[in-house]
Amino acid sequence: MPYCKKCGLPLDTGIKICPSCGAEYREEERDPFDGCESAFETPEKDQRTDARKSDSSEGSSDRGFAVLAYFWILWLLPLIFAGKSEFARFHANQGLVLFLFECILSVAEQIVSVIVTAIFVSVGMSAALPALAFSGLTFGIGAIFSIIGIVNAANGRIQKLPLIGNITLIK
């Protein structure tokens, strides 16, 4: 089925003018991939209402830098290479907050490991399993938040991370 190039309305076969926006349609303009489902939805087609979408003027490089913001110290890259973009700055802030949150979790993990080891060793037991379980938990939390941020950035959404997303360090 053909679609209007201007507004995206599905057009019946034989229609020469879009009834929605009035744009002319020529059969030779037909998209060769018409009817194929895209692996990625465009921001305009996303029906979610819980997140703001970035402007269509935001470039794909901004999205790429925004995705990189969720990989530890790489939160700096959107600021350096796309610092004027509100979208890139938002994800740089979320990446920075996540980075600091993961640093705090790492310090907490070390403190708990020392305490658990001292307790378990004092009673003659091995502390390896509880320390390993806590380490996996802290890593898992950071990884889940990173994945949420990466998916939001890749889909062009400006959506805060759960629990820590309300913290703004970069304006």
C-alpha positions, 0 to 999 in steps of 0.5 A, a space after each residue: 500500500 502506498 503512503 503519502 511522502 509528506 504526512 504518511 497517510 496510507 493511500 488507496 491505489 489510484 489516488 493522485 492527491 493525498 486527502 489529508 495534506 493535499 500533496 501529489 503522489 506519483 506511482 514512480 515515487 513508490 517506496 521499494 520497501 513499502 510494506 516491509 516492517 522496520 526493525 526500528 520505530 521512528 520517533 514519530 510512530 512511537 505511541 508511548 505517552 510517558 516520555 518526551 520525544 526529541 525534535 526531529 531536527 536532532 541528528 542521528 549522531 546526537 543519538 549515538 552520543 546519547 547512547 554512549 553517555 550510559 557507558 561509564 566515563 563516556 558521559 562526557 562525549 555528548 557534552 564535548 561533541 553535541 553539547 548544544 543539543 538538549 537531547 544530548 545534554 539530557 542523556 549526558 546528565 543521566 549518564 553522569 548521574 548513573 556513573 556517580 550512582 554506580 561509584 557509590 554502589 561500588 564503594 557500598 559493595 566494598 564496605 559491605 564485603 569487608 563487614 560480611 567477611 569479618 563476620 563470617 571469618 570470625 565464626 569460621 565460615 567463608 564469606 565468598 558467596 555472600 560477597 559475590 551475591 552482593 557484588 552481582 546485585 550491584 552490578 545488575 542494578 547498574 546494568 539495568 539502568 544503563 540498558 534503560 537509558 540506552 534504549 531511551 536514547 536510541 529511540 529518541 526519547 527524553 525519559 528519566 531513569 527510575 529512582 535516580 533520574 530526577 537528579 540534575 547536575 548538567 543543565 
